[in-house]
Amino acid sequence: MERLINTKEAARLTGYTQCGIRLFVKQGVLKAYRMSPRAQMRFKESDLIKFMKENPDEKEPPLFDIWKEIRPFWAKVKNKLTDAEKDRLQSLQGVDLEGYLFAIKSLVEKYSADV
């Protein structure tokens, strides 16, 4: 059986960030394995090599650019969220990554004037 590696090792091997690796999985272009539904993702080295050969010019997923843009501001505004806003983010987290990031972006824009 082929050895499975974690996200950190997959990122190191491919040159992408761990976030980028997770987004590729979410987009369905990179295969990941889980030993149980809540377990961390694992990757076969052969799948990573295949992915890199089939996608030699692949850049970090565009969603990652959104996160890099808003991340510095997120820490400053996340404590200002209403309970409804927190509930909305909680409902999106892990289910709709794109919706989650765009919701964070809109909250950062809403509250950044106060920062």
Beta strands, then each sheet from edge to edge (+ up, - down):
strand 1: 4-6
strand 2: 42-44
sheet 1: 1+ 2-
end
